[in-house]
Amino acid sequence: MAKALYTPDILALAVSLGDWPLSEDLARQAELRSQSCGSVVRVGLEQDPVGQIARFGIDARACALGQASAAVLASHVIGRDRAELVVVRDALTAFFGGDSIALPDWPGIEHLETALPYPARHGSILLPWRAVVAALDSPAATDTHQMENR
């Protein structure tokens, strides 16, 4: 029997996304759009003096899975640095791309596993992880860094 795609946990995570509102005063911002599904994720963040994320906000205009992925990211992003986030982004990309059977080590990420048989949803799930790295790579300014993704 196949697992449900939109589990109660996925829906609860999607609803919780409002706990991390995006503020225009966050110094590093990025907005990414998925060409495959049309999802748009915009993140903003500030780093502390050692490069860890000190403040974070996100706006995800995506399906429930994309919103749930954004909530999983947001709930544990404070205190993380770019290197950690690149590792998780790349491992999650490998998992959904079929190049790995292991989910990355991140609290709550196991809830996203139900989407593995649904490739059309993978882009939306990966978008928040790509956006946070893009924000970290952007110049510290209020200008939005925009990118197109597959």
MDTraj code that builds the backbone (N, CA, C; nanometers):
import mdtraj as md
import numpy as np

residues = "MET ALA LYS ALA LEU TYR THR PRO ASP ILE LEU ALA LEU ALA VAL SER LEU GLY ASP TRP PRO LEU SER GLU ASP LEU ALA ARG GLN ALA GLU LEU ARG SER GLN SER CYS GLY SER VAL VAL ARG VAL GLY LEU GLU GLN ASP PRO VAL GLY GLN ILE ALA ARG PHE GLY ILE ASP ALA ARG ALA CYS ALA LEU GLY GLN ALA SER ALA ALA VAL LEU ALA SER HIS VAL ILE GLY ARG ASP ARG ALA GLU LEU VAL VAL VAL ARG ASP ALA LEU THR ALA PHE PHE GLY GLY ASP SER ILE ALA LEU PRO ASP TRP PRO GLY ILE GLU HIS LEU GLU THR ALA LEU PRO TYR PRO ALA ARG HIS GLY SER ILE LEU LEU PRO TRP ARG ALA VAL VAL ALA ALA LEU ASP SER PRO ALA ALA THR ASP THR HIS GLN MET GLU ASN ARG".split()
xyz = np.array([
    [0.0833, -0.1185, 0.0000],
    [0.0000, 0.0000, 0.0000],
    [0.0881, 0.1254, 0.0000],
    [0.0589, 0.2177, -0.0873],
    [0.1381, 0.3407, -0.0995],
    [0.1079, 0.4351, 0.0168],
    [0.2094, 0.5084, 0.0577],
    [0.1920, 0.6076, 0.1633],
    [0.1209, 0.7296, 0.1068],
    [0.0452, 0.7956, 0.1924],
    [-0.0227, 0.9184, 0.1521],
    [0.0806, 1.0277, 0.1273],
    [0.0581, 1.1065, 0.0234],
    [0.1499, 1.2155, -0.0089],
    [0.1348, 1.3307, 0.0903],
    [0.0133, 1.3726, 0.1129],
    [-0.0130, 1.4838, 0.2042],
    [-0.0570, 1.4275, 0.3388],
    [0.0413, 1.3904, 0.4192],
    [0.0154, 1.3335, 0.5505],
    [-0.0265, 1.4442, 0.6482],
    [-0.0851, 1.4066, 0.7610],
    [-0.1164, 1.5091, 0.8620],
    [0.0084, 1.5863, 0.9056],
    [0.1231, 1.5193, 0.9122],
    [0.2475, 1.5888, 0.9493],
    [0.2867, 1.6930, 0.8451],
    [0.2736, 1.6590, 0.7168],
    [0.3054, 1.7538, 0.6090],
    [0.2137, 1.8759, 0.6184],
    [0.0853, 1.8513, 0.6385],
    [-0.0097, 1.9618, 0.6458],
    [0.0163, 2.0491, 0.7690],
    [0.0501, 1.9879, 0.8821],
    [0.0815, 2.0646, 1.0028],
    [0.2070, 2.1492, 0.9828],
    [0.3075, 2.0923, 0.9185],
    [0.4287, 2.1682, 0.8902],
    [0.3981, 2.2867, 0.7991],
    [0.3182, 2.2636, 0.6957],
    [0.2842, 2.3702, 0.6021],
    [0.2156, 2.4860, 0.6744],
    [0.1259, 2.4535, 0.7649],
    [0.0541, 2.5568, 0.8406],
    [0.1485, 2.6318, 0.9336],
    [0.2496, 2.5646, 0.9858],
    [0.3419, 2.6271, 1.0814],
    [0.4362, 2.7272, 1.0164],
    [0.4397, 2.7329, 0.8854],
    [0.5332, 2.8209, 0.8152],
    [0.5170, 2.9675, 0.8553],
    [0.4002, 3.0049, 0.8983],
    [0.3761, 3.1421, 0.9424],
    [0.4570, 3.1829, 1.0645],
    [0.5213, 3.0869, 1.1303],
    [0.6041, 3.1176, 1.2470],
    [0.7342, 3.1887, 1.2098],
    [0.7682, 3.1924, 1.0816],
    [0.8935, 3.2548, 1.0353],
    [0.8645, 3.3581, 0.9267],
    [0.7987, 3.4685, 0.9629],
    [0.7654, 3.5694, 0.8615],
    [0.8904, 3.6343, 0.8038],
    [0.8812, 3.6670, 0.6777],
    [0.9916, 3.7333, 0.6088],
    [0.9856, 3.8823, 0.6390],
    [1.0982, 3.9362, 0.6814],
    [1.1089, 4.0782, 0.7117],
    [1.2004, 4.1435, 0.6085],
    [1.1615, 4.2583, 0.5613],
    [1.2409, 4.3297, 0.4611],
    [1.3739, 4.3798, 0.5159],
    [1.3890, 4.3852, 0.6471],
    [1.5127, 4.4385, 0.7036],
    [1.6231, 4.3331, 0.7147],
    [1.5974, 4.2110, 0.6731],
    [1.7020, 4.1083, 0.6760],
    [1.8015, 4.1362, 0.5638],
    [1.9291, 4.1387, 0.5985],
    [2.0337, 4.1885, 0.5088],
    [2.0559, 4.1032, 0.3847],
    [2.0460, 3.9739, 0.3973],
    [2.0692, 3.8852, 0.2820],
    [1.9368, 3.8223, 0.2418],
    [1.9024, 3.8387, 0.1149],
    [1.7760, 3.7838, 0.0666],
    [1.7962, 3.7147, -0.0674],
    [1.7101, 3.6174, -0.0914],
    [1.7104, 3.5492, -0.2208],
    [1.5682, 3.5048, -0.2523],
    [1.5361, 3.5075, -0.3786],
    [1.4069, 3.4588, -0.4262],
    [1.4332, 3.3634, -0.5415],
    [1.3799, 3.2441, -0.5315],
    [1.3954, 3.1435, -0.6367],
    [1.2594, 3.0957, -0.6826],
    [1.2503, 3.0657, -0.8111],
    [1.1264, 3.0168, -0.8718],
    [1.1562, 2.8844, -0.9407],
    [1.0692, 2.7892, -0.9204],
    [1.0817, 2.6606, -0.9870],
    [1.0148, 2.6681, -1.1238],
    [1.0894, 2.6398, -1.2283],
    [1.0329, 2.6400, -1.3628],
    [0.9387, 2.5220, -1.3827],
    [0.9602, 2.4137, -1.3076],
    [0.8787, 2.2939, -1.3274],
    [0.7400, 2.3047, -1.2647],
    [0.7281, 2.3741, -1.1510],
    [0.5979, 2.3769, -1.0838],
    [0.5471, 2.5178, -1.0543],
    [0.6317, 2.6176, -1.0725],
    [0.5900, 2.7551, -1.0487],
    [0.6013, 2.8017, -0.9048],
    [0.6466, 2.7166, -0.8157],
    [0.6648, 2.7570, -0.6759],
    [0.7659, 2.8709, -0.6674],
    [0.7444, 2.9592, -0.5706],
    [0.8361, 3.0696, -0.5451],
    [0.8678, 3.0696, -0.3958],
    [0.9963, 3.0750, -0.3645],
    [1.0403, 3.0835, -0.2256],
    [1.1324, 3.2033, -0.2125],
    [1.1042, 3.2848, -0.1128],
    [1.1886, 3.4001, -0.0829],
    [1.2335, 3.3883, 0.0619],
    [1.3621, 3.4002, 0.0845],
    [1.4162, 3.3940, 0.2201],
    [1.4965, 3.5199, 0.2496],
    [1.5046, 3.5500, 0.3759],
    [1.5888, 3.6583, 0.4238],
    [1.6574, 3.6118, 0.5499],
    [1.7812, 3.6594, 0.5692],
    [1.8546, 3.6167, 0.6881],
    [1.9602, 3.7185, 0.7263],
    [2.0037, 3.7054, 0.8480],
    [2.1196, 3.7797, 0.8987],
    [2.2104, 3.6786, 0.9651],
    [2.3403, 3.7030, 0.9536],
    [2.4391, 3.6162, 1.0146],
    [2.5041, 3.6864, 1.1327],
    [2.5502, 3.6055, 1.2280],
    [2.6257, 3.6599, 1.3400],
    [2.7715, 3.6770, 1.2963],
    [2.8584, 3.7296, 1.3821],
    [2.9973, 3.7554, 1.3421],
    [3.0763, 3.6314, 1.2980],
    [3.0351, 3.5118, 1.3383],
    [3.1082, 3.3912, 1.2962],
    [3.0424, 3.3216, 1.1773],
    [2.9388, 3.3831, 1.1195],
    [2.8784, 3.3298, 0.9985],
    [2.7584, 3.2392, 1.0190],
    [2.7123, 3.2261, 1.1411],
    [2.5933, 3.1448, 1.1653],
    [2.4680, 3.2302, 1.1481],
    [2.3610, 3.1669, 1.1070],
    [2.2360, 3.2397, 1.0879],
    [2.1804, 3.2800, 1.2236],
    [2.1560, 3.4098, 1.2379],
    [2.1058, 3.4650, 1.3636],
    [1.9581, 3.5019, 1.3545],
    [1.9137, 3.5441, 1.2368],
    [1.7724, 3.5780, 1.2116],
    [1.7343, 3.5197, 1.0779],
    [1.6073, 3.4777, 1.0660],
    [1.5630, 3.4114, 0.9438],
    [1.4150, 3.4351, 0.9233],
    [1.3778, 3.4554, 0.7979],
    [1.2375, 3.4642, 0.7605],
    [1.2191, 3.4032, 0.6235],
    [1.0972, 3.3554, 0.5958],
    [1.0719, 3.2884, 0.4689],
    [0.9283, 3.3112, 0.4239],
    [0.9128, 3.3239, 0.2929],
    [0.7820, 3.3313, 0.2288],
    [0.7830, 3.2261, 0.1191],
    [0.7004, 3.1231, 0.1337],
    [0.6960, 3.0134, 0.0361],
    [0.5582, 3.0085, -0.0276],
    [0.5556, 3.0368, -0.1549],
    [0.4316, 3.0254, -0.2325],
    [0.4467, 2.8968, -0.3137],
    [0.4078, 2.7881, -0.2483],
    [0.4318, 2.6549, -0.3025],
    [0.3206, 2.5625, -0.2553],
    [0.3237, 2.4415, -0.3056],
    [0.2301, 2.3394, -0.2599],
    [0.2587, 2.3075, -0.1134],
    [0.1738, 2.2271, -0.0518],
    [0.1919, 2.1916, 0.0892],
    [0.3269, 2.1265, 0.1137],
    [0.3778, 2.0492, 0.0178],
    [0.5086, 1.9859, 0.0351],
    [0.6202, 2.0895, 0.0352],
    [0.6139, 2.1862, -0.0535],
    [0.7127, 2.2926, -0.0559],
    [0.7078, 2.3759, 0.0706],
    [0.5873, 2.4030, 0.1194],
    [0.5724, 2.4778, 0.2434],
    [0.6233, 2.3962, 0.3624],
    [0.5948, 2.2669, 0.3627],
    [0.6433, 2.1803, 0.4707],
    [0.7953, 2.1752, 0.4700],
    [0.8550, 2.1654, 0.3526],
    [1.0006, 2.1639, 0.3416],
    [1.0587, 2.2947, 0.3956],
    [0.9948, 2.4054, 0.3629],
    [1.0394, 2.5356, 0.4122],
    [1.0297, 2.5416, 0.5642],
    [0.9242, 2.4837, 0.6214],
    [0.9081, 2.4832, 0.7669],
    [1.0125, 2.3947, 0.8343],
    [1.0444, 2.2804, 0.7723],
    [1.1486, 2.1924, 0.8267],
    [1.2818, 2.2675, 0.8284],
    [1.3120, 2.3370, 0.7216],
    [1.4335, 2.4183, 0.7151],
    [1.4317, 2.5265, 0.8225],
    [1.3247, 2.6050, 0.8249],
    [1.3166, 2.7211, 0.9139],
    [1.3226, 2.6833, 1.0614],
    [1.2678, 2.5693, 1.0966],
    [1.2598, 2.5330, 1.2382],
    [1.3958, 2.5035, 1.3016],
    [1.4974, 2.4805, 1.2191],
    [1.6296, 2.4480, 1.2749],
    [1.7439, 2.5215, 1.2056],
    [1.7162, 2.6307, 1.1360],
    [1.8201, 2.7016, 1.0607],
    [1.9023, 2.7974, 1.1474],
    [1.8436, 2.8486, 1.2553],
    [1.9174, 2.9411, 1.3413],
    [2.0371, 2.8679, 1.4020],
    [2.1536, 2.9327, 1.3939],
    [2.2763, 2.8737, 1.4468],
    [2.3529, 2.7891, 1.3463],
    [2.2963, 2.7709, 1.2275],
    [2.3641, 2.6926, 1.1226],
    [2.4467, 2.7857, 1.0358],
    [2.5482, 2.7288, 0.9702],
    [2.6301, 2.8086, 0.8791],
    [2.6153, 2.7561, 0.7362],
    [2.6771, 2.8268, 0.6438],
    [2.6650, 2.7938, 0.5021],
    [2.7088, 2.6504, 0.4734],
    [2.8205, 2.6076, 0.5289],
    [2.8723, 2.4730, 0.5012],
    [2.7699, 2.3658, 0.5395],
    [2.7075, 2.3800, 0.6543],
    [2.6064, 2.2836, 0.6977],
    [2.4879, 2.2814, 0.6019],
    [2.4450, 2.3977, 0.5595],
    [2.3283, 2.4063, 0.4724],
    [2.3574, 2.3534, 0.3329],
    [2.4781, 2.3731, 0.2828],
    [2.5166, 2.3167, 0.1529],
    [2.5149, 2.1643, 0.1602],
    [2.5662, 2.1077, 0.2692],
    [2.5663, 1.9616, 0.2856],
    [2.4239, 1.9068, 0.2829],
    [2.3341, 1.9706, 0.3568],
    [2.1959, 1.9231, 0.3613],
    [2.1285, 1.9421, 0.2253],
    [2.1482, 2.0576, 0.1636],
    [2.0889, 2.0810, 0.0304],
    [2.1347, 1.9753, -0.0684],
    [2.2648, 1.9483, -0.0711],
    [2.3194, 1.8520, -0.1669],
    [2.2729, 1.7099, -0.1369],
    [2.2652, 1.6745, -0.0094],
    [2.2189, 1.5405, 0.0274],
    [2.0706, 1.5225, -0.0049],
    [1.9913, 1.6248, 0.0173],
    [1.8490, 1.6181, -0.0151],
    [1.8291, 1.6094, -0.1663],
    [1.9097, 1.6841, -0.2410],
    [1.9054, 1.6766, -0.3877],
    [1.9418, 1.5370, -0.4350],
    [2.0434, 1.4776, -0.3763],
    [2.0839, 1.3417, -0.4125],
    [1.9752, 1.2410, -0.3774],
    [1.9110, 1.2565, -0.2631],
    [1.8047, 1.1659, -0.2220],
    [1.6889, 1.1705, -0.3212],
    [1.6406, 1.2909, -0.3513],
    [1.5278, 1.3026, -0.4435],
    [1.5676, 1.2769, -0.5884],
    [1.6955, 1.2856, -0.6196],
    [1.7437, 1.2547, -0.7538],
    [1.7728, 1.1065, -0.7746],
    [1.7594, 1.0266, -0.6689],
    [1.7838, 0.8835, -0.6799],
    [1.9296, 0.8451, -0.6668],
    [2.0149, 0.9399, -0.6299],
    [2.1574, 0.9128, -0.6168],
    [2.1970, 0.8709, -0.4759],
    [2.1015, 0.8706, -0.3832],
    [2.1278, 0.8327, -0.2453],
    [2.0012, 0.7730, -0.1857],
    [2.0190, 0.6770, -0.0965],
    [1.9024, 0.6202, -0.0292],
    [1.8850, 0.6779, 0.1109],
    [1.9745, 0.7677, 0.1488],
    [1.9709, 0.8242, 0.2833],
    [1.9281, 0.9703, 0.2813],
    [1.8347, 1.0014, 0.3675],
    [1.7987, 1.1417, 0.3878],
    [1.9093, 1.2109, 0.4660],
    [1.9270, 1.3406, 0.4456],
    [2.0284, 1.4119, 0.5247],
    [1.9885, 1.4177, 0.6719],
    [2.0863, 1.4457, 0.7541],
    [2.0655, 1.4574, 0.8975],
    [2.0152, 1.5985, 0.9290],
    [1.8843, 1.6103, 0.9477],
    [1.8211, 1.7384, 0.9802],
    [1.6901, 1.7056, 1.0508],
    [1.6634, 1.7641, 1.1644],
    [1.5408, 1.7319, 1.2377],
    [1.4148, 1.7549, 1.1542],
    [1.3292, 1.6544, 1.1483],
    [1.2014, 1.6646, 1.0797],
    [1.2040, 1.6345, 0.9318],
    [1.3206, 1.6168, 0.8750],
    [1.3301, 1.5988, 0.7302],
    [1.2666, 1.4674, 0.6827],
    [1.2543, 1.3728, 0.7738],
    [1.1950, 1.2442, 0.7382],
    [1.0497, 1.2581, 0.6913],
    [0.9829, 1.3659, 0.7293],
    [0.8453, 1.3880, 0.6864],
    [0.8344, 1.4090, 0.5352],
    [0.9432, 1.4504, 0.4722],
    [0.9415, 1.4782, 0.3282],
    [0.9579, 1.3518, 0.2442],
    [0.9957, 1.2429, 0.3069],
    [1.0235, 1.1183, 0.2349],
    [0.9022, 1.0659, 0.1581],
    [0.7814, 1.0957, 0.2024],
    [0.6625, 1.0452, 0.1342],
    [0.6531, 1.0956, -0.0091],
    [0.7240, 1.2032, -0.0432],
    [0.7186, 1.2600, -0.1780],
    [0.8167, 1.1939, -0.2752],
    [0.8980, 1.1012, -0.2291],
    [0.9974, 1.0389, -0.3168],
    [0.9372, 0.9822, -0.4456],
    [0.8223, 0.9134, -0.4407],
    [0.7655, 0.8606, -0.5653],
    [0.6991, 0.9657, -0.6553],
    [0.7057, 1.0922, -0.6188],
    [0.6378, 1.1992, -0.6926],
    [0.7388, 1.3016, -0.7437],
    [0.8095, 1.2714, -0.8518],
    [0.9152, 1.3614, -0.9016],
    [0.8670, 1.5040, -0.9319],
    [0.7416, 1.5197, -0.9667],
    [0.6902, 1.6539, -0.9967],
    [0.6915, 1.7442, -0.8735],
    [0.7009, 1.6863, -0.7547],
    [0.7020, 1.7639, -0.6305],
    [0.8433, 1.7931, -0.5798],
    [0.9434, 1.7262, -0.6340],
    [1.0800, 1.7391, -0.5835],
    [1.1328, 1.8816, -0.5939],
    [1.1053, 1.9499, -0.7032],
    [1.1535, 2.0872, -0.7208],
    [1.1032, 2.1798, -0.6120],
    [0.9772, 2.1665, -0.5766],
    [0.9188, 2.2502, -0.4725],
    [0.9805, 2.2198, -0.3363],
    [1.0083, 2.0940, -0.3101],
    [1.0692, 2.0535, -0.1829],
    [1.2125, 2.1072, -0.1720],
    [1.2864, 2.1043, -0.2805],
    [1.4266, 2.1474, -0.2793],
    [1.4424, 2.2996, -0.2797],
    [1.3417, 2.3698, -0.3253],
    [1.3512, 2.5146, -0.3431],
    [1.3917, 2.5918, -0.2161],
    [1.3347, 2.5654, -0.0994],
    [1.3780, 2.6418, 0.0197],
    [1.5252, 2.6206, 0.0532],
    [1.5753, 2.5004, 0.0322],
    [1.7146, 2.4684, 0.0628],
    [1.8083, 2.5384, -0.0345],
    [1.7667, 2.5473, -0.1595],
    [1.8450, 2.6202, -0.2592],
    [1.8413, 2.7704, -0.2302],
    [1.7252, 2.8184, -0.1873],
    [1.7092, 2.9618, -0.1616],
    [1.7926, 3.0081, -0.0434],
    [1.8005, 2.9276, 0.0624],
    [1.8783, 2.9715, 0.1783],
    [2.0266, 2.9794, 0.1439],
    [2.0760, 2.8869, 0.0634],
    [2.2171, 2.8933, 0.0218],
    [2.2376, 3.0131, -0.0706],
    [2.1421, 3.0397, -0.1588],
    [2.1524, 3.1566, -0.2465],
    [2.1544, 3.2855, -0.1643],
    [2.0750, 3.2917, -0.0580],
    [2.0757, 3.4106, 0.0279],
    [2.2105, 3.4257, 0.0974],
    [2.2666, 3.3153, 0.1432],
    [2.3977, 3.3208, 0.2077],
    [2.5061, 3.3654, 0.1092],
    [2.4885, 3.3326, -0.0179],
    [2.5855, 3.3701, -0.1201],
    [2.5623, 3.5101, -0.1762],
    [2.4507, 3.5702, -0.1414],
    [2.4196, 3.7030, -0.1947],
    [2.4943, 3.8104, -0.1166],
    [2.5153, 3.9261, -0.1797],
    [2.5772, 4.0374, -0.1072],
    [2.4857, 4.0802, 0.0081],
    [2.5425, 4.1257, 0.1151],
    [2.4633, 4.1742, 0.2284],
    [2.4014, 4.3076, 0.1898],
    [2.2815, 4.3016, 0.1410],
    [2.2077, 4.4199, 0.0993],
    [2.0605, 4.3844, 0.1019],
    [1.9763, 4.4815, 0.0798],
    [1.8340, 4.4530, 0.0772],
    [1.7858, 4.4172, -0.0619],
    [1.8760, 4.4223, -0.1609],
    [1.8372, 4.3821, -0.2957],
    [1.8105, 4.2326, -0.2980],
    [1.7080, 4.1916, -0.3705],
    [1.6735, 4.0506, -0.3808],
    [1.7529, 3.9871, -0.4924],
    [1.8163, 3.8760, -0.4617],
    [1.8906, 3.7962, -0.5590],
    [1.7925, 3.6988, -0.6226],
    [1.7748, 3.7064, -0.7525],
    [1.6766, 3.6206, -0.8182],
    [1.7473, 3.5218, -0.9087],
    [1.6964, 3.3996, -0.9072],
    [1.7532, 3.2930, -0.9883],
    [1.6400, 3.2106, -1.0470],
    [1.6654, 3.1461, -1.1566],
    [1.5709, 3.0522, -1.2150],
    [1.6221, 2.9117, -1.1884],
    [1.5346, 2.8228, -1.1502],
    [1.5687, 2.6826, -1.1261],
    [1.4846, 2.5935, -1.2151],
    [1.5338, 2.4730, -1.2291],
    [1.4575, 2.3738, -1.3030],
    [1.3468, 2.3186, -1.2166],
])
top = md.Topology()
chain = top.add_chain()
for i, resn in enumerate(residues, 1):
    res = top.add_residue(resn, chain, resSeq=i)
    for name in ("N", "CA", "C"):
        top.add_atom(name, md.element.get_by_symbol(name[0]), res)
traj = md.Trajectory(xyz[None], top)
